[in-house]
Amino acid sequence: MILSAVVECMIYDAHSLKDKRSVVKRITTRIGGSFNIAISEADYHDLWQRTCFELVTTSPDRVRAERVMDQALALIDSFPEIERTATEKQWL
């Protein structure tokens, strides 16, 4: 099973692209190292306070894929400087 999620976020305290990149890098590094998930910034590369992540995980069954994806989304929510505004999951 392959589960994909597109996550749009706001970074309210970012005042430059450098600030934004710092937050994005911490999140992608932490999720990529902690879970069986591929993550990358997918959109809004030139906006300071907005980002979009694409996350993908594979698993032999739906329950494990959902659990891992939910844990990764909870980790994104745990960062105080970022707010998840929209999430769209899709089974491939």
N, C-alpha and C positions, 0 to 999 in steps of 0.2 A: 504494500500500500504506500502511496506517495501522497503526502499532505503538504499543501503550499498555503502560505498566509502572506497577504500584503497588509502592512501595518503603516498607517500614516500617523505622524507625531508632530507635536509642537515643542520647541525648545525656547522657552520664554526668556531665559537669562542670557542667551547668545547675542553678542553685540558685534560679531564678526564671523566670517567663515572659519577662522582659526578656532574660535570658541565652539562653533558647531562641530567641526571635525574632531575636536577633543572628546566631546560627548559621544559622537557616533563611533569613534574608534574604541572607546571604553566598552560600549555596549556590544559591538560586533566581536571584540576580542573575548569578552566574558562569556557570551552565548556560544561562540564557536568552540571555546575550550571546555565548556561545562556540559554541553548536550550534543547529541547526535543530530546536529542541525547545521545546514549551510545558511549563512546570512550575508546579505550585502545591502548597501544603500542603493535603492533602485530609481529614485526620482528626487527632484528639487535640489539638485547639486549646487545651484547658484543662489539659493535662498538661505539666509542666515538662521531663521527661526522655524524652519519647516524641514522635515525629512520623511522619507518613505523607505521602509525596510521590506525586503522580500526574504522570507524564511521558507526552507524546504526540509522535510525530514522523510525518511523511509523506514518502514517497519513491516514485519511479517503480518501484523494484524492492526486493525483500526484503533483498538483501545490503547495500545502502546504509543501509536503515532499521536493520538489526541492528547495523551498524558504528557508526552515530551513537549509538544507544541504549547500546551497550556502552561507548563513550567517555564518555558522560554518567554512567553508573554507576561507571566507574573514577574519574571526577572526584569523585563523592560519597565513594568509598572513600578518596580522597587527603586528605580533611579528618580530622585526628587526633582531633577532639573528637566525632566522630559515628561510629556503627557501624551498618552496614546489617544488619538481622536477618532480613528476608524480602523477596523480590522475586518478583513475579508478572507475567509478560509475556503479552500477549494481542494477537492480530492481529484487526483490525476490518475 
